[in-house]
Amino acid sequence: MDPDAERVRRLLDEIERSVAEFEAIELDAEHRRLIAAVEALPENQDGTDKSWLWQRYTAYRAHFAAAEPEGPWTRSRATPQP
């Protein structure tokens, strides 16, 4: 087998084992009802044009790639006051 393919297969096996250790998520009836309502929306149906999602995805990625941390844990970009 190709060494790269073998490495990917090993990584996928490792991921599969680690996911099996996750605790099950239990949703209450209200959460299941809300999920069903969102899935039933017209824009979430098969065959609906979702090409706009890639445009938004690209814009979000660009926005967050350019973001810089700000807050008391970072150096201020403002000129220090004497």
Phi, psi and omega per residue, in radians:
M1 nan 2.550 3.095
D2 -0.995 2.347 -3.104
P3 -1.004 -0.684 3.125
D4 -1.158 -0.740 3.116
A5 -1.115 -0.695 3.112
E6 -1.117 -0.724 3.110
R7 -1.088 -0.770 3.119
V8 -1.104 -0.738 3.127
R9 -1.058 -0.741 3.111
R10 -1.116 -0.734 3.118
L11 -1.105 -0.740 3.124
L12 -1.135 -0.665 3.076
D13 -1.083 -0.744 3.135
E14 -1.122 -0.749 3.121
I15 -1.107 -0.755 -3.141
E16 -1.048 -0.737 3.108
R17 -1.124 -0.726 -3.109
S18 -1.202 -0.620 3.126
V19 -1.167 -0.608 3.137
A20 -1.085 -0.364 -3.131
E21 -1.488 -0.164 3.140
F22 -1.133 2.592 3.055
E23 -1.318 2.547 3.111
A24 -1.164 2.501 3.089
I25 -1.722 2.222 3.121
E26 -1.957 2.159 3.127
L27 -1.767 2.430 3.087
D28 -1.383 3.024 -3.061
A29 -1.037 -0.660 -3.137
E30 -1.123 -0.762 3.104
H31 -1.109 -0.751 3.112
R32 -1.094 -0.663 3.118
R33 -1.129 -0.758 3.139
L34 -1.146 -0.702 3.098
I35 -1.087 -0.785 3.126
A36 -1.072 -0.673 3.134
A37 -1.137 -0.728 3.122
V38 -1.173 -0.739 3.137
E39 -1.137 -0.452 -3.123
A40 -1.451 -0.173 -3.138
L41 -1.042 2.547 -3.110
P42 -0.974 -0.654 -3.103
E43 -1.257 -0.154 3.130
N44 -1.813 0.212 -3.113
Q45 -1.542 2.669 3.069
D46 -1.011 2.447 3.099
G47 1.534 -0.172 3.113
T48 -1.267 2.445 3.124
D49 -1.158 2.055 3.126
K50 -2.101 0.352 -3.100
S51 -1.109 -0.451 3.131
W52 -1.122 -0.402 -3.134
L53 -1.070 -0.684 -3.135
W54 -1.150 -0.637 3.095
Q55 -1.109 -0.783 3.131
R56 -1.159 -0.722 3.136
Y57 -1.029 -0.810 3.137
T58 -1.093 -0.739 3.132
A59 -1.133 -0.753 3.119
Y60 -1.095 -0.765 3.129
R61 -1.052 -0.771 3.137
A62 -1.112 -0.732 -3.129
H63 -1.066 -0.875 -3.078
F64 -1.288 -0.452 3.074
A65 -1.170 -0.550 -3.119
A66 -1.558 -0.145 -3.085
A67 -1.222 2.539 3.081
E68 -2.143 2.466 3.131
P69 -1.085 2.556 3.137
E70 -2.518 2.440 3.122
G71 2.589 -3.077 -3.077
P72 -1.146 -0.314 -3.121
W73 -1.547 -0.019 3.140
T74 -2.059 2.852 3.045
R75 -1.247 2.336 3.108
S76 -1.246 2.474 3.085
R77 -1.482 -0.159 3.139
A78 -1.373 2.731 3.096
T79 -1.215 2.251 3.140
P80 -1.062 2.469 3.106
Q81 -1.574 2.439 -3.135
P82 -1.192 nan nan
